[in-house]
């Protein structure tokens, strides 16, 4: 039975790649300069014009950040793969350290460290959240935002010997990852393309713009932050 299921999965993947390759232009026939201009104009169909900040609206992609336009819209499926790689790394760390009892170092963290973390932690969390919420407008996004939040969790572990996240990172990671997939499936149901930008893109430069792009970045921010925080928790438990 397992062999049959494996054959079906492999056959399905082969058909998927064959159908995908048939949609690609012939090798060497793409004008790279026109492709880059299409990305900047927020329209890869060749129907876009000049984009004006805080003026242009209803673009194919309303993200003011060009990198975000490519990574979380035109290459969003690839970004899903990158998040999966991070999940695999976090899972590997968890499996390697599974069963190791937590060590208590028997020390009291430095007073200055404890007080400083109490002051800085809210600012670190706020800054990380700002980074991934505004990823479609300014440099940043889910990966750096989630990493900043995980750095705050690391400081918590260093300043408080009794602090323990328990299973919270795994729960947050599971929910955010599932919602990322659900967002892609909604696009597939509405427009027939997985992770297509199916929401109104608004006016470029506005906070509520770029369709699903800020939603995806928020989910990635929570997912990356939870996974890295889980790694920090596992390593701290191992000692």
Backbone as a ProteinNet text record, in pm:
[ID]
protein_1_A
[PRIMARY]
XXXXXXXXXXXXXXXXXXXXXXXXXXXXXXXXXXXXXXXXXXXXXXXXXXXXXXXXXXXXXXXXXXXXXXXXXXXXXXXXXXXXXXXXXXXXXXXXXXXXXXXXXXXXXXXXXXXXXXXXXXXXXXXXXXXXXXXXXXXXXXXXXXXXXXXXXXXXXXXXXXXXXXXXXXXXXXXXXXXXXXXXXXXXXXXXXXXXXXXXXXXXXXXXXXXXXXXXXXXXXXXXXXXXXXXXXXXXXXX
[TERTIARY]
82.6	0	86.9	191.8	279.9	350.9	390	457.5	364.7	237.1	139.5	120.3	107.8	90.4	212.7	331.9	454.4	458.2	415.3	413.1	315.8	199.5	98.8	152.6	219.4	274.4	382	471.5	578.1	519.3	420.8	356.6	289.1	222.6	157.9	258.6	373.6	477.1	534.6	552.8	604.5	508.4	378.8	278.3	273.1	287.8	286.6	401.6	522.4	638.6	629.1	574	557	462.7	350.4	254	312.5	394.2	455.9	557.8	640	742	679.4	561.6	495.9	452.6	440	399	515.6	638.2	756.4	794.2	848.3	893.9	1017.3	1046.8	1162.6	1291.4	1390	1517.1	1581.9	1621.6	1688	1594.8	1462.5	1368.5	1312.7	1355	1302.3	1395.8	1337.6	1413.6	1421.4	1539.4	1554.9	1520	1557.5	1530.4	1381.1	1303.5	1158.7	1098	1155.5	1106.2	1124.8	1243.9	1269.6	1177.6	1154.5	1063.4	922	881.9	748	732.8	837.6	832.7	822	900.2	898.8	764	704	573.5	457.6	488.6	386.6	292.2	339.5	253.2	338.4	336.3	416.4	344	223.3	149.5	179.1	259.8	296.3	195.6	95.2	-7.9	5.9	111.8	127	192.3	176	239.6	332.7	361.5	446.1	374	446.2	389.6	426.9	327.7	350.1	311	404.1	383.3	267.2	179	59.6	-41.3	-24.1	-119.7	-172.6	-83	-125.6	-208.9	-316.1	-403.6	-447.8	-499.4	-549.9	-443.8	-318.2	-211.8	-220.4	-155.4	-150.1	-84.2	16.3	82.6	102.1	45.4	48.2	155.9	258.1	364	462.4	490.3	586.3	729.1	754.8	886.5	898.9	989.9	1004	1045.2	1134.8	1178.7	1060.2	974.7	855.2	763.5	750.5	666	706.2	836.1	886	879.7	929.5	946.7	814	719.9	596.8	476.1	497.7	386.5	424.6	509.5	545.4	626	694.9	772.9	724.4	597.2	546.6	554.3	536.3	546.2	688.7	787.4	927	954.7	894	909.4	850.2	741.4	684.5	785.8	861.5	966.4	1076.3	1113.2	1217.2	1171.9	1045.1	991.5	992.5	965.6	967.1	1107.7	1209.1	1347.9	1379.4	1335.1	1357.4	1284.5	1163	1087.4	1161.4	1218.3	1292.6	1414.2	1483.5	1599.6	1558	1447.4	1399.1	1356.2	1292.1	1250.4	1372	1477.8	1599.6	1662.6	1668.1	1723.9	1639.6	1508.1	1418.7	1436.3	1449.6	1466.1	1600.1	1705.8	1838.2	1841.4	1771.8	1776.4	1660.5	1575.7	1458.7	1501.1	1435.8	1462.2	1570.3	1640.7	1745.2	1680.5	1708.3	1646.8	1707.2	1621.6	1666.9	1765.9	1871.4	1972.3	1951.5	1960.2	1958.3	2100.9	2139.9	2279.2	2309.3	2202.9	2224.6	2285.6	2255.9	2310	2196.6	2217.5	2120.3	2172.5	2095.9	2142.1	2175	2267.7	2312.6	2195.5	2198.6	2090	2071.8	2181.3	2173.8	2109.2	2145.1	2086.6	1936.5	1893.2	1750.5	1671.4	1721.4	1651	1650.4	1762.3	1772.7	1677.2	1669.4	1578.2	1433.7	1400	1264.2	1227.2	1326.2	1301.5	1301.3	1396.9	1417	1322.4	1279.1	1199.9	1074.7	992.9	875.4	913.2	1025	1068.4	1114.7	1182.4	1228.9	1110.3	1011.7	891.9	817.2	805.2	735.1	807.9	941	1019.3	1009.3	1019.9	1006.6	870.1	765.8	629.4	614.7	672.6	668.8	735.5	847.6	924	841.1	769.4	696.2	558	500.5	372	392.2	505.9	534.1	627.2	639.8	730.5	695.4	566.5	527.4	551.6	591.2	613.9	761	833.4	972.6	1058.4	1191.2	1277.7	1250.3	1241.3	1209.6	1120.1	1033.2	941.6	937.6	881.1	858.2	983.3	1083.6	1205.5	1284.3	1319.9	1391.9	1306.6	1175.8	1088.1	1079.3	1060.7	1055.6	1186.8	1298.6	1430.5	1451.5	1405.1	1417.3	1338.4	1217.9	1137	1205.5	1262.8	1334.7	1455.4	1520.1	1632.1	1584.9	1464.2	1406.3	1380.6	1334.1	1312	1444.8	1549.9	1683.1	1727	1704.1	1738.9	1659.7	1533.2	1451.9	1513.5	1559	1622.5	1751.2	1827	1952.8	1931.4	1819.8	1796.2	1709.7	1648.4	1557.5	1578	1639.3	1670.3	1545.1	1433.4	1311	1220.2	1253.9	1167	1164.5	1045	1031.3	910.5	932.1	822.3	730.9	776.9	699.7	668.4	541.4	503.5	446.2	455.4	397.8	455.3	589	642.1	585.7	572.9	521	376.1	297.7	157.8	147.8	223.6	220.8	271.2	379.7	434.8	334.3	264.4	165.8	48.9	-2.1	-116.4	-78.4	35.2	75.7	108.4	175.9	206	80.9	-15.7	-141.9	-219.2	-219.2	-289.9	-223.6	-91.2	-19.1	-68.4	-79.9	-129.6	-274.9	-354.9	-496.1	-509.8	-425.1	-426.9	-400.2	-302.8	-273.3	-388.9	-454.4	-566.7	-687.8	-707.7	-816.3	-794.1	-668.7	-635.7	-659	-626	-648.2	-796.8	-879.6	-1024.1	-1087.4	-1036	-1095.7	-1048.7	-916.2	-859.7	-790.7	-786.7	-727	-575.8	-512.5	-366.9	-333.5	-245.5	-206.4	-126.9	-165.4	-100.8	-110.4	-210.1	-229.6	-278.9	-245.3	-286.7	-431.4	-525.5	-667.3	-741.7	-676	-741.4	-711.1	-795.9	-768.2	-632.4	-556.5	-421.3	-417.8	-528.4	-535.5	-438.9	-399.2	-306.1	-166.4	-69.7	67.2	121.8	173.5	224.6	136.7	9.2	-80.4	-54.7	-83	-63.4	-153	-278.1	-371.1	-368.9	-267.6	-251.9	-179.3	-155.8	-78.5	-150.8	-281.3	-357.8	-315.8	-280.3	-245.9	-100	-21.7	121.8	146.6	85.6	109.5	57.6	-50.8	-103.6	-2.1	54.7	155.2	277.5	320.6	438.8	413.3	293.2	259	264.8	209.7	213.2	356.8	437.4	578.6	651.3	620.9	684.6	658.1	532.4	498.3	563	562.4	617.8	768.8	839.6	985.6	1021.3	949.7	975.9	954.3	846.4	817.2	921.2	961.9	1059	1195.1	1241.6	1371	1364.6	1251.3	1234.8	1234.6	1174.6	1176.2	1317.1	1398.5	1538.4	1613.5	1591	1654.7	1613.1	1483.4	1433.8	1496.6	1507.7	1567.3	1714.3	1787.5	1929.5	1951.1	1865.9	1879.1	1848	1749.1	1712.9	1827.2	1897.5	2008.6	2128.5	2143.9	2250.8	2382.1
-120.3	0	126.7	124.5	240.9	261.2	150.4	161.4	221.9	181.6	234.6	385.1	425.6	567.9	647.3	591.3	659.5	677.5	573.2	581.3	689.2	695.3	796.4	936.9	956.3	1088.2	1128.7	1037.5	1066.1	1098.1	1020.5	1045.4	1182.7	1216.9	1348	1461.3	1445.5	1548.6	1563.4	1449.9	1454.7	1529.8	1500.3	1568.6	1717.9	1749.9	1890.3	1967.1	1908.7	1976.2	1984.3	1881.9	1885.6	1997.3	2009.6	2115.7	2253.3	2262.7	2391.2	2432.3	2337.9	2368.8	2411.7	2360	2396.6	2542.8	2603.3	2743.6	2840.1	2788.4	2874.4	2907.7	3027.8	3062.5	2981.2	2977.3	2901.5	2963.6	2877.6	2922.4	3026.2	3140.7	3245.6	3342.4	3321.1	3407.2	3519.6	3527.9	3629.7	3750	3868.5	3992.7	4032.5	4017.3	4038.4	4180.4	4278	4417.4	4443.1	4384.6	4402.7	4333.4	4220	4150.6	4236.3	4295.7	4379.6	4501.6	4560.8	4675.7	4634.7	4514.7	4466	4450	4400.2	4387	4523.6	4619.6	4753.2	4820.4	4796.1	4855	4779.1	4676.1	4597	4526.2	4492.8	4424.5	4340.8	4209.6	4121.9	4086.1	4135.6	4108.2	4208.7	4310.4	4407.4	4517.5	4528.8	4630.2	4746.9	4748.7	4853.4	4978.7	5087.1	5213.3	5257.1	5386.7	5439.3	5432.6	5389.8	5377.8	5500.8	5568.4	5686.8	5657.1	5685.5	5656.7	5738.9	5673.6	5733.8	5783	5745.3	5785.1	5665.8	5580.5	5466.6	5370	5320.2	5228.1	5115.2	5010.6	4892.2	4830.7	4833.6	4769.8	4618.6	4547.5	4401.9	4364.9	4443.4	4425	4562.1	4584.4	4717.2	4738.3	4650.8	4665.9	4774.4	4868.7	4973.7	4920	4814.7	4751.8	4653.3	4681.2	4597.6	4455.4	4442.3	4309.1	4227.9	4292.9	4225.8	4184.1	4270.8	4237.9	4104.9	4083.5	3961.3	3842.1	3860.4	3747.6	3695.7	3785.5	3742.9	3746.7	3773.3	3766.6	3681.2	3732.1	3658.2	3531.7	3530.5	3413	3357.7	3375.7	3338	3187.6	3108.2	2962.6	2923.7	2992.7	2967.2	3007.8	3118.8	3162.3	3060	2997.3	2888.9	2775.8	2748.1	2646.6	2687.8	2816.4	2864.7	2851.3	2882.7	2867.2	2720.3	2632.4	2488.6	2441.8	2498.1	2463.8	2502.6	2621.6	2664.9	2573.2	2533.6	2440.7	2307.7	2259.2	2133	2144	2259.2	2280.5	2282.3	2353.1	2358.1	2220.2	2144.5	2009.1	1920.8	1937.4	1859.9	1887.1	2015.8	2051	1989.3	1996.3	1941.7	1790.7	1720.8	1575.7	1535.6	1610.2	1578.6	1597.8	1702.9	1734.5	1674.1	1597.5	1538.8	1441.2	1455.4	1363.4	1409.8	1515.2	1566.2	1652.9	1624	1696.9	1836	1928.2	2066.5	2079.8	2154.1	2178	2315.1	2321.4	2448.3	2483.9	2603.8	2641.3	2681.7	2703.9	2740.4	2877.3	2968.5	3103.8	3204.6	3319.4	3428	3527	3548.8	3639.9	3777.9	3844.5	3976	4074.1	4154.9	4250.5	4346.8	4396.8	4491.3	4425.2	4297.7	4225.7	4209.3	4171.2	4149.6	4278.2	4387.4	4515.4	4565.6	4551.1	4598.3	4522	4390	4310.1	4350	4377.8	4421.7	4551.1	4638	4764.7	4747.1	4667.8	4657.5	4558.8	4455.4	4351.3	4403.5	4488.1	4541.5	4617.1	4690.7	4766.3	4671.7	4562.8	4465	4397.8	4356.1	4292.1	4388.7	4513.9	4615.6	4640.7	4649.7	4675.3	4557.9	4434.8	4317.6	4311	4342.8	4343.7	4449.7	4567.8	4676.6	4633	4562.6	4521.8	4432.3	4332.4	4243.3	4296.2	4386.8	4446	4545.6	4616	4716.3	4661.7	4529.3	4471	4504.1	4533.3	4567.1	4713.9	4792.4	4935.2	4973.2	4909.8	4945.3	4819	4832.1	4714.3	4637.5	4508.8	4425.8	4310.9	4267.8	4160.2	4054.1	3939.7	3834.4	3771.9	3747.9	3681.8	3769.3	3892.8	3975.3	4010	4034.5	4066	3950.9	3828.4	3711.9	3687.2	3713.6	3695.9	3794	3916.8	4016.8	3973	3922.1	3874.6	3757.3	3665.3	3552.3	3599.6	3707.6	3763.5	3814	3869.7	3911.5	3793.5	3682.4	3561.2	3508.1	3517.1	3475.1	3556.8	3687.1	3771.5	3732.6	3693.3	3648.3	3525.2	3431.6	3311.6	3345.4	3440.8	3476.9	3551.5	3621	3704.8	3638	3524.6	3458.2	3307.4	3251.4	3109.3	3021.9	3074.2	2995.8	3009.1	3096.1	3118.8	2996.1	2958.8	2844.1	2865.7	2858	2876.8	2756	2642	2517.8	2486.8	2461.3	2422.1	2537.9	2659.7	2775.7	2796.2	2787.9	2809.2	2710.2	2584.4	2483.7	2513.6	2560.8	2594.2	2712.6	2819.3	2938.6	2905.2	2827.1	2788.4	2708.1	2615.4	2532.8	2614.2	2705.7	2788.3	2880.2	2951.2	3045.7	2973.4	2858.1	2781.6	2731	2685	2635.8	2748.4	2866.6	2980.5	3025.3	3011.1	3041.5	2949.7	2821.6	2725.3	2755.3	2787.9	2819.5	2940.5	3042.4	3161.1	3123.5	3034.5	2987.7	2910.1	2826.9	2746.8	2833.7	2941.9	3035	3098.7	3138.5	3191.8	3089.4	2963.1	2856.5	2838.2	2849.8	2832.6	2951	3072.2	3192	3215.7	3206.9	3243.5	3128.5	3012.1	2896.8	2890.9	2977.7	2979.5	2980.7	2890.2	2882.4	3006.1	3068.7	3188.3	3310.2	3314.5	3433.7	3548.4	3670.1	3788.2	3820	3771	3779.2	3894.4	3969.6	4081.1	4212.6	4315.5	4446.8	4500.7	4556.5	4604	4748.2	4822.1	4957.2	5054.1	5156.2	5258.5	5224.5	5222.4	5186.6	5287.1	5237.7	5323.4	5327.7	5287	5283	5157.4	5167.1	5051	4935.3	4966.2	4863.5	4860.7	4795.7	4783.4	4654.4	4628.4	4512.5	4379.3	4381.1	4256.5	4163.2	4039.5	3938.7	3949.9	4037.7	4045.7	4074.6	4178.7	4201	4087.7	4023	3908.8	3795.8	3766.5	3660.4	3694.5	3820.6	3860	3850	3882.5	3869.6	3722.9	3635.4	3492.2	3440	3485.4	3444	3495.9	3619.5	3676	3592.2	3553.7	3469.8	3332	3277.7	3143.3	3141.8	3235.9	3242.2	3271	3366.6	3398.5	3279	3203.5	3086.2	2976.5	2953.2	2846.7	2877.3	3000.2	3036.8	3039.9	3084.2	3082.4	2939.1	2847.9	2707.5	2650.5	2690.7	2646	2698.8	2826.5	2885.8	2809.2	2776.7	2704.2	2565.3	2496.5	2361.5	2365.5	2462	2473	2511.3	2600.1	2638.9	2520.1	2442.8	2325.8	2224.6	2214.3	2119.6	2168.1	2300.6	2356.1	2371.3
0	0	0	84.3	88.5	-44.1	-107.2	-236.5	-340.6	-337	-432.8	-411.8	-283.5	-254.3	-299.6	-278.1	-320.9	-472.2	-544.5	-691.4	-736.5	-672.6	-708.2	-683	-569	-536.3	-637	-668	-764.4	-901	-943.5	-1072.3	-1074	-962.4	-953.6	-961.5	-893.8	-899.4	-1039.6	-1108.1	-1245	-1336	-1325.5	-1407.9	-1374.2	-1244.5	-1203.5	-1268	-1264.2	-1321.6	-1474.3	-1537.6	-1683	-1722.2	-1650.7	-1680.8	-1653	-1546.8	-1512.8	-1618.2	-1663.7	-1764.3	-1896.6	-1926.2	-2051.9	-2053.4	-1935.4	-1926.9	-1940	-1926.1	-1931.1	-2075	-2099.2	-2234.6	-2271.8	-2401	-2447.8	-2395.3	-2373.9	-2318.7	-2410.8	-2353.6	-2428.8	-2498	-2487.4	-2559.3	-2473.8	-2346.6	-2256.5	-2253.6	-2267.1	-2257.4	-2109.9	-2049.6	-1906.3	-1865.9	-1946.4	-1911.4	-1902.9	-1993.2	-1989.2	-1867.4	-1828.5	-1710.4	-1585.9	-1569.7	-1452.7	-1451.9	-1567.9	-1575.9	-1537.7	-1576.1	-1541.9	-1391	-1324.8	-1179	-1112.5	-1159.2	-1100	-1122.1	-1238.4	-1269.4	-1206.5	-1127.4	-1058.6	-1154.5	-1272.4	-1367.4	-1460.9	-1443.2	-1528.3	-1657.8	-1674.6	-1798.3	-1909	-1878.3	-1980.8	-2002.6	-1912.8	-1931.3	-1834	-1755.8	-1654.8	-1709.3	-1633.4	-1669.6	-1558.6	-1553.6	-1447.6	-1313.3	-1210.5	-1076.2	-995	-937.2	-856	-712.1	-621.9	-479.7	-425.7	-352.3	-292	-395.5	-522.2	-625.7	-704.6	-751.8	-833.8	-750.6	-807.8	-736.2	-827.9	-763	-832.2	-924.6	-879.4	-956	-941	-1033.1	-1018.4	-887	-846.9	-718.6	-656.5	-538	-478.1	-375	-369.3	-270.3	-313.4	-223.5	-254.5	-256	-180.9	-175.5	-291.3	-385	-505.1	-468.4	-370.1	-328.6	-276.6	-197.6	-147	-260.6	-361.2	-475.5	-537.3	-548.1	-613.3	-518.4	-395.1	-303.4	-248.7	-217.1	-150.8	-244.1	-370.7	-465	-585	-671.8	-791.9	-759.8	-644.2	-604.6	-471.1	-440.7	-309.2	-284.8	-390.3	-374.1	-334.9	-391.9	-356.5	-212.2	-168.7	-30.3	65.5	25.9	106.3	123	18.5	28.1	123.8	124	215.5	360.9	386.5	521.8	562.5	465.7	493.4	529.5	464.7	497.1	641.7	683.4	821.2	918.9	882.7	967.8	981.8	872	875.3	966.4	960.3	1047.2	1194	1224.5	1362.7	1410.9	1321.7	1356.8	1384.6	1305.9	1326.1	1461.6	1499.3	1630.5	1741.3	1726	1827.3	1842.5	1729.6	1735.2	1797.4	1763.7	1818	1969.6	2016.8	2159.5	2236.9	2170.4	2235.7	2346	2461.1	2571	2666.4	2629.7	2719	2826.8	2949.8	3059.6	3072	3110.6	3123.7	3239.1	3212.7	3314.7	3378	3506.5	3577.1	3617.5	3583.7	3603.4	3748.4	3827.2	3966.5	3983.4	3893.8	3904.4	3891.5	3942.9	3930.5	3826.8	3719.4	3614.2	3669.9	3607.2	3649.3	3660.5	3765.4	3790.7	3673.5	3619.2	3507.1	3385.5	3361.9	3249.5	3267.6	3388	3412.4	3395.5	3449.7	3439.4	3295.3	3226.4	3087.7	2996.1	3015.6	2933	2958.7	3084.6	3115.1	3044.5	3024.7	2955.7	2803.6	2753.5	2608.8	2540.8	2613.9	2549.4	2479.6	2544.2	2472.9	2345.7	2351.4	2233.9	2122.7	2160.2	2061.3	1993.6	2073.2	2018	1926.7	1971	1891	1759.6	1765.6	1644.3	1546.7	1598.2	1512	1445.8	1523.8	1468.9	1360.7	1386.4	1287.1	1156.9	1168.6	1050.9	959.6	1016	925.7	887	965.6	925.9	811.5	811	707.5	599.1	588.4	490.5	346.8	318.5	181.7	149	250.2	229.4	240.8	331.5	358.2	361.7	354.8	365.4	494.4	483.5	599.7	558.1	646.9	614.7	722.6	688.2	785.3	841.7	758.2	805.5	903.8	869.6	967.7	1089	1068.7	1181	1279.4	1227.2	1314.2	1385.4	1317.7	1378.8	1493.6	1478.2	1584.9	1707.8	1686.6	1799	1868.6	1790.7	1849.3	1930.4	1887	1963.3	2099.7	2103.2	2230.8	2322.7	2265.1	2344.5	2398.7	2318.4	2364.3	2486	2482.7	2596.3	2720.5	2700.3	2813.5	2879.8	2798.4	2852.8	2927	2874.9	2938.1	3069.5	3081.8	3199.3	3305.1	3270.8	3364.9	3356.6	3459.2	3460.1	3460.4	3512.9	3524	3402.5	3309.2	3194.4	3103.7	3057.4	2968.5	2878.2	2747.9	2652	2643.4	2691	2682.4	2536	2503.5	2367.6	2286.2	2338.6	2268.9	2128.5	2108.9	1973.3	1871.1	1908	1814.8	1778.5	1876.6	1850	1753.4	1782	1696.2	1556.8	1548.8	1418.9	1337.8	1404	1333.7	1281.3	1363.2	1322.2	1206.6	1218.7	1114.1	983.6	993.7	872.5	804.5	883.6	827.3	758.7	820.4	760.9	631.5	622.6	498.6	386.4	416.3	317.5	281.4	383.9	359.8	268.4	290.2	203.9	58.6	38.8	-96.2	-156.2	-75.3	-124.9	-157.6	-81.1	-111.9	-248.8	-275.8	-407.7	-517.3	-487.8	-585.3	-612.7	-507.8	-524.4	-597.6	-572	-631.3	-774.3	-795.4	-925.8	-996.7	-935.1	-1001.5	-993.4	-911	-896.4	-747.9	-705.9	-565.2	-525.6	-412.7	-357.4	-448.8	-535	-618.5	-530.7	-567.7	-493.4	-530.5	-451.1	-487.9	-419.9	-329.4	-261.2	-332.8	-313.7	-374	-329.7	-423.1	-391.6	-343.2	-353.2	-298.9	-365.5	-290.5	-338.5	-289.5	-380.7	-343.5	-241.6	-130.4	-24.4	98.2	85.4	200.6	283.4	413.5	500.3	456.6	428	381.2	229	175.7	31.2	0.2	-126.9	-173	-155.4	-131.2	-127.6	-15.7	-51.4	49.4	96	32.7	64.6	213	273	416.8	503.5	461.6	537.7	539.3	422.7	413	496.7	493.8	571.3	722	765	906.7	948.2	865.2	894.8	896.8	800.6	797.3	920.9	962.6	1080.4	1204.8	1224.8	1338.9	1327.2	1206.6	1186.3	1210.1	1151.6	1168.6	1313.7	1375.9	1515.1	1606.6	1580.8	1663.3	1643.5	1518.7	1491.8	1553.6	1537	1594.3	1747.5	1801.7	1946.7	1998.4	1921.6	1959.8	1961.2	1863.6	1861.3	1983.4	2016.2	2134.5	2260	2270.1	2387.3	2397.2	2284.9	2284.6	2324	2269.1	2300.8	2446.9	2498.5	2638.7	2732	2692.5	2774.1	2777	2662.4	2654.5	2735.8	2744.4	2826.2	2754.1
[MASK]
+++++++++++++++++++++++++++++++++++++++++++++++++++++++++++++++++++++++++++++++++++++++++++++++++++++++++++++++++++++++++++++++++++++++++++++++++++++++++++++++++++++++++++++++++++++++++++++++++++++++++++++++++++++++++++++++++++++++++++++++

